[in-house]
Amino acid sequence: MSSTKKAVLCVVAGTLVAGGFVATMATGNAAVPDVVCPGSTVTLSGEAGPPAASSGTFPVGTRLRVTNLDNGHVTTVSVNGPSGSCVLLNDAAFDKVREPGKNLIRRARIERVG
């Protein structure tokens, strides 16, 4: 294994242990995670409609996989507009990943899937 690949694996392990938000983008044959929105949370926008998100980090049309790290629930959404937050999920998307009685996700993994 080359030293470059070893360094990438160290970054992956360090990022996942640290928690927070992770965006995974494919580069060549390896997926290289990049931390986005450190210290932020995924919140509920209160908008109706099919599962979707708005984002101040990802452009409109980006598909994201959002994983609630506290309960393992996952949803995949398309960004349909800008917001002042990293990721705001609409009602339908948030219901798929939320914990009962909670209106925000403190520990999440955000992955770009297309």
trRosetta pair geometry for C-beta under 8 A, 3 or more apart (Angstrom, degrees):
i j d omega theta_ij theta_ji phi_ij phi_ji
1 5 4.9 -112 -177 82 94 129
1 6 5.8 112 124 -56 116 87
2 5 4.9 98 58 7 78 99
2 6 7.1 -138 100 -4 44 88
3 6 5.4 -52 -148 37 39 116
3 7 6.3 43 153 -23 68 102
4 7 5.8 -54 -152 33 30 111
4 8 6.6 30 151 -19 64 104
5 8 5.6 -51 -149 34 36 113
5 9 6.5 36 153 -19 66 103
5 30 7.4 -177 -125 -71 89 159
6 9 5.8 -55 -151 35 32 111
6 10 6.6 35 151 -21 64 103
7 10 5.6 -52 -152 33 34 113
7 11 6.6 35 151 -19 65 103
8 11 5.7 -54 -152 34 34 111
8 12 6.4 37 150 -21 66 104
8 30 6.4 49 143 141 158 151
8 32 6.0 -80 -149 -112 115 97
9 12 5.5 -50 -148 33 35 114
9 13 6.4 31 156 -15 66 104
10 13 6.0 -56 -148 39 30 107
10 14 6.1 28 156 -17 65 111
11 14 5.8 -58 -144 41 29 110
11 15 6.1 30 158 -21 65 109
11 32 7.6 19 91 -159 133 86
11 33 7.3 -173 126 63 97 88
12 15 6.0 -59 -148 36 25 110
12 16 6.4 16 160 -12 63 110
12 32 7.8 -113 -71 -140 98 49
12 33 5.7 107 -116 23 74 115
13 16 6.1 -61 -146 40 28 105
13 17 6.2 24 160 -16 65 111
14 17 6.0 -58 -143 39 27 108
14 18 6.1 26 159 -20 64 112
15 18 5.9 -60 -147 36 27 110
15 20 7.8 -92 -171 60 74 106
15 22 5.8 104 152 -105 121 118
15 33 5.3 -169 93 101 159 129
15 35 5.7 -155 -138 -59 110 101
16 19 7.7 38 177 -70 33 35
16 22 7.0 1 -86 -62 65 157
16 33 7.6 87 -53 56 85 168
18 35 7.7 -29 86 -95 131 141
19 69 7.0 -167 -139 84 94 169
19 107 5.6 -57 -165 -135 119 105
20 35 5.9 28 105 -148 130 111
20 37 7.6 -180 176 93 96 70
20 38 5.3 -6 -159 -126 145 66
20 39 7.1 -17 -123 -37 114 37
20 107 7.7 -61 -62 -133 20 67
21 35 6.4 105 80 -163 67 66
21 36 5.1 -73 114 73 117 68
21 37 4.5 17 42 66 156 98
21 38 6.8 -135 36 -79 94 39
21 40 6.4 -11 -17 60 136 99
21 86 6.3 -79 -98 159 175 160
21 108 6.2 10 -99 84 80 85
21 109 6.9 147 -142 -128 45 32
21 110 4.9 6 -162 16 100 109
22 33 4.7 -14 -171 -168 111 124
22 34 7.3 133 -159 65 62 34
22 35 6.0 -42 -99 -100 61 56
22 36 7.4 119 -132 21 12 79
22 109 5.0 -19 45 -145 101 85
22 110 6.6 165 64 49 43 61
22 111 6.9 2 104 -75 83 77
23 33 6.8 144 73 -157 39 66
23 34 5.1 -29 65 66 93 87
23 35 7.6 136 16 -128 78 8
23 36 4.7 38 -16 -5 117 126
23 110 5.6 -23 -81 100 74 90
23 111 6.2 141 -145 -120 44 36
23 112 5.3 38 -169 -14 100 97
24 31 4.9 15 -176 175 110 118
24 32 7.5 154 -150 74 64 30
24 33 5.0 -37 -94 -96 74 75
24 34 7.7 160 -91 18 28 70
24 111 4.4 -6 28 -137 101 100
24 112 6.6 -153 67 39 53 71
25 31 7.2 156 75 -155 25 73
25 32 6.4 -30 67 64 76 79
25 33 8.0 130 17 -110 65 29
25 34 6.5 -3 12 7 109 117
25 112 5.5 15 -85 57 81 126
26 30 7.8 164 -150 93 62 30
26 31 5.4 -46 -96 -100 63 74
26 32 8.0 116 -131 17 18 73
27 30 6.5 -21 70 72 77 75
27 31 7.6 119 22 -124 69 27
27 32 5.1 -14 24 11 120 119
35 38 5.6 38 151 -69 119 99
36 57 5.5 105 174 -174 129 153
36 86 6.4 140 133 -146 98 124
36 110 6.4 -75 64 72 116 127
37 40 3.9 -62 169 34 103 136
37 57 6.0 -87 -50 -53 105 152
37 85 7.9 49 -132 172 136 68
37 86 3.2 7 -94 -90 150 150
37 87 7.3 -104 -20 -2 169 86
37 110 7.3 48 34 20 126 146
40 85 6.8 147 -169 -165 129 86
40 86 4.7 118 111 -4 158 130
41 104 4.9 33 145 174 137 117
41 105 6.1 164 -175 75 87 51
41 106 5.3 -38 -116 -106 113 45
41 108 7.4 104 -156 6 52 117
42 66 6.2 115 -127 -159 161 130
42 68 7.9 -115 55 -91 137 79
42 86 7.4 -78 -89 82 64 105
42 87 5.1 -21 -120 85 90 108
42 88 7.7 164 -165 -102 64 27
42 89 6.2 38 170 -12 107 110
42 97 7.9 -12 105 100 145 140
42 104 6.8 155 80 -165 51 67
42 105 4.2 -5 58 54 103 111
42 108 4.7 32 -9 -9 126 165
42 110 7.5 154 -76 -69 120 109
43 85 6.2 -80 33 -165 113 172
43 87 7.9 153 31 96 61 62
43 88 5.6 -28 76 -118 84 75
43 89 7.4 -177 91 26 33 77
43 103 7.2 29 -152 144 77 78
43 104 4.9 -22 -103 -112 74 93
43 105 7.7 -149 -68 23 36 72
44 88 7.2 40 149 -165 9 80
44 89 6.2 -42 -109 71 50 83
44 90 7.9 59 -160 -158 66 16
44 91 7.0 54 -162 -91 106 53
44 94 4.6 40 -106 -107 92 168
44 98 7.8 16 -71 -83 117 131
44 103 5.2 -78 11 -169 131 83
44 104 7.1 -112 -5 -78 85 57
45 53 7.8 152 -17 -141 133 49
45 54 6.1 92 -90 22 150 112
45 83 7.2 -104 -102 -103 119 146
45 88 4.0 88 -66 152 102 116
45 89 6.5 -161 -1 81 94 28
45 90 5.2 -43 55 -93 116 53
45 91 7.8 -98 65 -35 76 60
45 94 7.9 -174 19 -35 69 130
46 90 7.6 -68 62 -145 18 60
46 91 6.6 39 -145 -59 25 95
47 52 7.5 -55 95 71 127 109
47 54 7.9 84 7 -18 147 117
47 90 4.2 -67 74 -124 93 104
47 91 6.6 -147 77 -8 41 86
48 90 6.9 -66 42 179 1 121
48 91 5.9 -8 -103 27 46 129
48 92 7.7 70 -165 -26 45 100
49 52 6.2 -11 102 13 118 124
49 90 5.9 -27 59 153 91 162
49 91 8.0 120 39 42 55 94
49 92 6.6 -104 92 3 46 129
50 92 5.8 -89 -165 76 26 164
51 75 5.8 -135 -160 178 145 126
51 76 7.7 85 119 79 138 46
51 77 5.0 -117 146 -100 94 95
51 89 7.7 -23 -157 -164 80 98
51 90 6.8 178 -141 60 35 102
51 92 4.5 -117 -70 109 62 106
51 93 3.8 108 -149 -75 87 82
51 96 6.6 2 -103 -6 134 138
52 77 5.3 142 -131 -167 22 109
52 78 5.9 -35 -127 64 82 73
52 79 7.6 115 -176 -122 82 17
52 80 4.7 -2 -178 -4 132 127
52 89 7.8 152 89 -153 39 57
52 90 5.0 32 60 5 80 128
52 92 7.6 52 10 58 68 110
52 93 6.2 -141 34 -30 27 131
53 64 6.2 -39 38 47 151 130
53 66 7.4 133 -71 -37 145 137
53 77 4.4 101 -13 115 102 140
53 78 7.2 -177 33 88 82 28
53 79 5.3 -47 84 -99 91 61
53 80 7.1 137 64 13 40 79
53 87 5.4 -21 -171 -162 134 90
53 88 6.2 148 -161 75 74 49
53 89 5.2 -37 -100 -99 89 56
53 90 6.9 -136 -82 -8 38 78
53 93 6.2 -79 -61 78 82 171
54 79 6.5 93 -126 -156 28 78
54 80 6.4 -63 -82 63 72 69
54 81 4.5 -30 -117 77 107 82
54 82 6.2 24 -176 106 102 11
54 83 3.8 104 120 -34 111 115
54 85 7.8 83 96 55 89 91
54 87 7.8 147 77 -154 43 44
54 88 4.8 -9 57 57 89 106
54 90 8.0 85 -12 -52 87 86
55 58 4.3 15 104 44 154 85
55 62 7.3 -54 45 59 147 126
55 64 7.6 118 -55 -30 148 151
55 79 4.8 -57 16 -126 115 128
55 82 7.0 -66 76 -132 44 43
55 83 5.9 5 -69 34 8 100
55 85 7.4 -80 -131 91 46 67
55 86 6.4 -15 -146 161 88 38
55 87 5.2 -11 -99 -97 98 60
55 88 7.2 -167 -73 20 49 71
56 82 6.2 66 -96 -169 58 81
56 83 5.3 -94 -42 81 85 61
56 84 5.5 33 -63 -153 141 15
56 85 5.8 148 5 63 114 21
56 86 6.3 -68 51 -85 90 25
57 86 4.9 12 -12 -142 131 67
57 87 7.3 -50 34 -50 115 73
58 62 4.1 -108 166 62 117 156
58 64 6.4 168 29 -61 174 123
58 79 5.0 -171 101 -46 109 158
58 87 7.6 26 16 -86 116 91
58 112 6.9 173 -119 -97 130 104
59 62 5.5 111 64 -29 64 112
59 79 6.8 139 103 87 30 142
60 79 5.5 -133 -119 112 36 96
60 80 6.4 43 -142 -152 91 20
60 81 6.3 29 -99 -83 109 27
60 82 7.3 -63 -54 -47 97 70
61 78 6.6 -24 -144 -170 26 106
61 79 6.5 -31 30 66 26 88
62 78 7.1 152 79 -154 37 61
62 79 4.6 22 52 16 86 122
62 112 6.1 -57 -174 -134 113 98
62 114 7.5 159 -161 88 50 51
63 76 6.3 15 179 178 101 100
63 77 7.2 174 -150 90 61 33
63 78 5.4 -36 -95 -95 68 70
63 79 7.9 -136 -74 0 23 76
63 112 7.3 100 77 -166 60 57
63 113 4.8 -70 109 72 105 89
63 114 4.0 17 39 56 124 93
64 76 7.0 176 90 -151 41 58
64 77 5.7 -16 61 63 89 81
64 78 7.7 146 16 -104 76 21
64 79 6.6 68 -10 -44 115 93
64 87 6.8 -145 125 -117 166 135
64 110 5.8 -21 -167 -166 120 89
64 111 6.7 141 -160 72 64 44
64 112 6.2 -40 -102 -101 69 46
64 113 6.6 141 -122 13 15 91
65 74 6.2 -3 -177 -170 96 108
65 75 7.5 174 -152 90 54 35
65 76 4.9 -25 -98 -98 72 83
65 109 7.9 -9 106 107 89 90
65 110 7.6 150 76 -159 53 40
65 111 4.4 -14 55 61 100 103
65 113 5.0 76 -24 -36 101 130
66 74 7.0 159 82 -152 49 57
66 75 5.5 -10 57 61 96 83
66 76 7.7 169 16 -91 70 31
66 77 6.6 3 -1 13 115 110
66 87 6.6 176 -98 147 128 157
66 89 6.7 -115 50 -76 171 128
66 93 7.2 70 41 169 138 114
66 97 6.0 -76 111 -48 105 168
66 105 7.8 118 168 63 114 163
66 108 6.0 -14 -168 -173 86 125
66 109 7.6 157 -155 79 40 53
66 110 5.8 -6 -105 -106 72 70
67 72 7.2 -24 -170 -153 99 35
67 73 7.4 165 -150 87 56 40
67 74 4.8 -17 -100 -100 78 87
67 97 7.4 -164 -144 -134 22 129
67 108 6.3 151 77 -161 53 68
67 109 4.4 -3 55 52 110 98
67 111 7.5 33 -4 -1 106 107
68 71 5.1 6 105 43 120 87
68 72 7.0 -34 79 23 79 15
68 73 4.9 13 36 55 115 86
68 74 7.7 -144 17 -71 70 43
68 97 4.3 151 -25 176 116 99
68 98 7.2 159 -75 -89 156 19
68 99 7.1 179 167 -38 151 86
68 105 5.0 -111 -115 -137 94 130
68 107 7.3 83 -170 85 56 72
68 108 5.9 -37 -104 -103 44 85
69 72 7.6 37 -143 -73 27 45
69 107 4.1 -80 58 129 117 105
69 108 6.1 -160 -6 -95 92 25
69 109 6.1 96 -61 -20 104 92
70 99 6.3 -46 101 -50 127 133
70 105 7.3 -157 16 -151 115 83
70 106 7.3 61 -39 54 131 88
70 107 5.5 116 -43 57 89 111
71 97 7.6 154 66 -173 113 60
71 99 5.5 160 -34 -83 139 93
73 96 6.2 180 163 144 118 65
73 97 4.3 174 106 -126 110 55
73 98 7.6 -48 73 26 150 27
74 96 7.7 -44 95 139 30 111
74 97 6.7 52 -96 -97 9 106
75 89 7.5 84 76 -138 141 138
75 93 5.0 155 130 -157 153 78
75 96 4.0 101 -75 91 125 138
75 97 5.1 -104 -3 -38 109 110
76 113 6.3 -46 -138 43 116 153
77 89 6.7 -175 -31 -125 167 89
77 93 4.9 11 -78 -115 135 143
83 87 7.9 90 57 -141 135 17
83 88 4.7 -161 -152 8 176 125
85 88 5.1 100 59 -49 127 93
86 110 7.1 -141 148 -24 119 166
87 108 7.9 -112 60 107 136 151
87 110 5.9 178 -27 -107 148 139
89 93 4.0 -126 -168 95 107 115
89 94 4.2 144 103 -63 120 82
89 97 7.4 -135 -106 40 178 121
90 93 5.4 84 53 18 70 103
90 94 6.8 -142 94 -7 28 97
91 94 6.0 -64 -142 40 23 108
91 95 6.2 27 161 -25 63 108
92 95 6.0 -53 -150 29 26 113
92 96 7.2 28 152 -23 57 103
93 96 5.9 -56 -163 25 36 113
93 97 7.2 -4 156 8 67 108
94 97 6.5 -81 -154 50 35 89
94 98 5.3 42 160 -45 77 115
94 103 8.0 20 174 -148 141 56
95 98 6.0 -42 -119 19 26 116
97 105 6.5 -14 126 -77 115 146
97 108 7.9 57 157 -118 143 114
98 102 5.8 -173 -171 74 94 88
98 103 7.6 1 -136 -101 131 30
98 105 7.1 -121 -107 -65 59 99
99 102 4.5 36 67 21 91 130
99 105 8.0 129 0 -102 92 78
102 105 7.5 98 129 -77 125 54
105 108 4.7 67 125 -56 124 118
